[in-house]
Structure formats: structure tokens, C-alpha cells
Amino acid sequence: MFFDAQFWPFLIAITLLTMSPGVDTLLVIRNTTRGGVHDGMLTSLAICCGLFVHATVSALGISIILLQSAWAFGLLKLAGAVYLVWLGLQSLISARRGALLPVAGVSGPRTRVGSWVPLREGFLSNVLNPKTVVFYMAFLPQFIAPGDPALAKSLWLAGVHFVIANLWQIAIALMVGRAGKWLARRWVSRSLDGLTGTVMVGFGIKLALEQRPT
């Protein structure tokens, strides 16, 4: 059931999709520059934990209800959009202040936050993204045979996605961490914060304005 003929096409497809830049990548980069590789890894872990929520929702058919109900889908979409805009505004405020990026291994001021902060940000960013709900509902059933237990197979596929996404995002965090001295320059920190914040706000606004799928 798990390593059947449908598994390998899934593995290829999910690997390519994971490597496509998106909100998850931006958030890992943002939090790595804020608190070092440790924060980036925690963010990645939390983002990927959200995949199991979406897999369960998809398997139980709740996502169908969200798509069928305009107010429920709209509420979820608005919550995700508002959260992305809020994260983006935090980066824009940081860019305006011009604080140095707290890159691991570089001396200077560092934004110290508890481990729960990147965990919360990563998890909520993923769970509140209705695109992931729609994606899992449309994507996972293609790799689940009629005789397979839907919930077990969905969680298995989400587990594979969890491993791949974590490896990719942690690699990104390590690359950002190794660029410490360059990233610690004030103009670089302001530019990166400004760019990240602008893109996140743009993602949030775009998400809020998108039409509900039919």
C-alpha cells in the first residue's frame, strides 16, 4: 500500500513542488536571519507539522465542506491572509528601523525570542493557508487507490512530504546562516527585510482577493 506504483510519481512531484519558492521558503529565511539557524529549523519543523493537519482534513472530507461553504472557506482564507500580512508588516517595520539581522555566528545585536515563537509562526502560517487545504484535497487523492485506507495513506504521504520539505528548508536555513557576515551588513538586512515583508504582504493581499474555487 505504501510503496506501490503510485508512490514514485508522488515522490517526484512533491519534491519538485517543495523546491518551488513560496511563503514557507520566505518564512524560513526571515526567521533564520532573525534568530539564526536554530530559529530557521524550528520554523521548518512547525511548517511541516501543519502538513499532517491538512492531510487529516483532506482524508476526512472536511476540506470538501470548506470548498462547498462560501463563508467557511472565506473565513479561513481571510485568517490566512491577515496572518501573512501581519508577518510581512513585522519585516517592514524591522526594515524601517534598520536593525542588523541577527545572523548566527555574527556579533552584534540579536533579537532573542523563545523557541515557541518560530514554532507558532511556522505552524500557523501553514495551517491558516487555504491553498494548502485545496492542494492536499486535489493532489493526495490522485495517489490513493480505492481500496486504500484514506486516512492512513494520506498521513503516510504527508509524512513523506514532511521529510522532503524539512530537508529542503533546513538546507535553506543552513545556507542563510553561512552567509552570516554578508547578511549582517545594515543595507543588506534592510533590503532583505523590506523585500521579504513586501512579498509576504503581497501574498496575503493576493490570497484575500482570490476568488473561491468552483
Secondary structure, 3 states (H helix, E strand, C coil): CCCCCCHHHHHHHHHHHHCCCCHHHHHHHHHHHHHCHHHHHHHHHHHHHHHHHHHHHHHHCHHHHHHHCHHHHHHHHHHHHHHHHHHHHHHHHHHHHCCCCCCCCCCCCCCCCCCHHHHHHHHHHHHCCHHHHHHHHHHHHHHCCCCCCHHHHHHHHHHHHHHHHHHHHHHHHHHHHHCHHHHCCHHHHHHHHHHHHHHHHHHHHHHHHCCCCC
